[in-house]
Amino acid sequence: MFSNLPFIIILSNISTFIPFLGGIFLLKKKPLNKDVKILIFLFIIAALTEVIFHLHLILGYPNTWISHFYTPIEYSLWLIILSYWQHNVQTSKIIRWSIPVYLILYITFELIGLESIDAETINYISRPISLIVLSLVAAYTLLGLAFSSQFRLIRFYRFWILLAIFIYYMGSIIIYAFSFTQNRETLATLAELHSGLNILHNLLFMIGIICIWKFGTGSNGEDFEQLEDKN
């Protein structure tokens, strides 16, 4: 079954387990901040979702419904993580408040029939909304980090994680916009482009994990909060 898939798609599927394995390694080797623990939990959820997705594929069952359940979990966990990375308390609160707002919208879409948790239907409204919000919050946080940081960003795990989030979700918005075409060649190209994005963002996640392992949760092996106190 998998032998018929393009190599880049197979590689993309495998790449999802790279940050998962790196995260498990970190849990065993280093004391971690709360945001990093949530990040690793997200990597675990992503890996489990990938396993469930492919089990359904192997058994011949529809698997597009999985996105309906994964999207709100992914959205919520990412925004909790990003709320920890804000310099402004009010901004952090706004980001966290967007989680229940999104979940209410998500449930409303289902109840009024705009979306349906159908075995063969993707969440074509709630998914794009989550992509847009995540990419915008990631961009805002990344710019804030770049302008406020007094240490080398390439050693700071948040830089690589934010870069991964922005590239992946912004790219996914563009790909998603063309995903409703009926042209098979276009759909195949979009699948390969998405696979390339997935590989890149998982590799960037792994660089972030290596930075935590080598330099700690701060740029010089210190907690970010301790670094801020010194400044």
Residue pairs with C-beta under 8 A, 6 or more apart in sequence:
1 57
1 58
2 10
6 188
6 191
6 192
6 195
8 192
8 195
8 196
8 199
9 191
9 192
9 195
11 195
11 199
12 194
12 195
12 196
12 198
12 199
13 50
13 54
15 198
15 199
15 202
15 203
16 46
16 47
16 50
16 198
16 202
17 47
17 50
18 202
18 203
18 205
18 206
19 43
19 46
19 202
19 205
19 206
19 209
20 43
20 44
20 46
20 47
22 43
22 205
22 206
22 209
22 210
23 39
23 40
23 43
23 44
23 209
24 40
24 44
25 209
25 213
26 32
26 36
26 40
26 209
26 212
26 213
27 37
27 40
29 213
30 212
30 213
30 216
32 40
32 212
32 217
33 84
33 217
33 223
33 224
34 84
35 81
35 84
35 85
36 157
36 212
36 217
38 77
38 80
38 81
39 81
39 161
41 77
42 74
42 77
42 78
42 81
43 205
45 70
45 73
45 74
45 77
46 74
49 66
49 70
52 63
52 66
53 63
53 66
56 62
56 63
56 66
57 63
61 119
62 119
62 120
64 119
64 120
64 121
64 122
65 117
65 118
65 119
65 120
65 121
67 122
67 123
67 127
68 115
68 117
68 122
68 123
68 126
69 117
71 106
71 123
71 126
71 127
71 130
72 102
72 103
72 106
72 126
72 130
74 130
75 99
75 102
75 130
75 133
75 134
76 99
76 102
76 103
78 134
78 165
79 95
79 96
79 98
79 99
79 133
79 134
79 137
80 96
80 99
82 95
82 137
82 138
82 141
83 92
83 93
83 95
83 96
84 92
85 141
85 145
85 158
85 162
86 92
86 95
86 141
86 144
87 144
87 148
95 137
98 133
102 126
102 129
102 130
102 133
105 126
105 129
106 126
108 114
109 115
109 123
109 125
109 126
110 116
110 117
114 125
115 121
115 123
115 124
115 125
115 126
124 180
127 176
128 173
128 176
131 169
131 172
131 173
131 176
132 173
134 165
134 169
135 165
135 166
135 169
135 170
135 173
138 162
138 165
138 166
138 169
139 166
139 170
141 162
142 159
142 162
142 163
142 166
145 153
145 156
145 158
145 159
145 162
146 153
146 159
149 156
149 219
150 231
151 218
151 219
151 220
151 227
152 219
153 159
153 219
155 211
155 214
155 215
155 219
155 220
156 211
156 215
156 218
156 219
157 208
157 209
157 211
157 212
157 215
157 217
158 208
158 224
159 208
160 204
160 205
160 207
160 208
160 211
161 204
161 205
161 208
163 204
164 200
164 201
164 202
164 204
164 205
164 208
165 201
167 197
167 200
167 201
167 204
168 197
168 198
168 200
168 201
171 193
171 194
171 197
172 194
172 197
175 190
175 193
175 194
175 197
178 186
178 190
179 187
179 190
181 187
215 221
216 222
216 223
217 223
217 224
218 224
218 226
218 227
219 227
220 227
